[in-house]
């Protein structure tokens, strides 16, 4: 069977794309569920006659397993709406396998990237949102979608569920230090924008990877990235060889270990994270997203 293959060009990936996965689902409220394949995580919402699903997981087989799991916990209601939290294929690449007839909602900038990229299996956006905040209602399911500026990927949307006091923000803050290389994170404004979500009333935080967590660990995540940014700037002063992984890892582990060494994945990931962030300061950031007034992206 030939799978939708994203932007892969080699047939060798077919077995990866079709590899079966076991997803586990946890109910968060009367209408809200979270689902994970053990690493990636997303949410879906029961509406009046249908289901609103966020993202798709990152392979056709995982998208199909997502559909199967939704059908199991909410029988008889089709997925009528899929919301892309951002453009990345590992989260939102396979709506064609999850719900081929659904309306696809995303930020207008995500919509442009999706259209231009034309990845196999990532359905085009049918309902593009413009602006920072949207009180949405899809078939009776009401919540708020927020794009307060560039944090990760293009046109990133977070979701706030006021009734549940719950924030969902995919691929931004994690409940640990497993950020790896932080590809396509927009460092200049990332912490400032993520901290701005603390003006919302939420107690639970659902990240796009790993376990459901709470407001305190969301704050700790902001603190960690901010401290990493400061440590990476100190590396210049110390003439640390900033292109060398082991040198940067040793430096930031020494700087941050006392305060953040308890975070899961700190020893394995902090060196890669530091390599990425130190280059932000070296180069000045990546494009318009990393300027002080990134609102220009919306102009
Ligand atoms: Zn992403």
Boltz pocket constraint, residues with backbone or C-beta under 6 A from the ligand:
constraints:
  - pocket:
      binder: B
      contacts: [[A, 86], [A, 88], [A, 91], [A, 152], [A, 153], [A, 170], [A, 171], [A, 183]]
      max_distance: 6.0
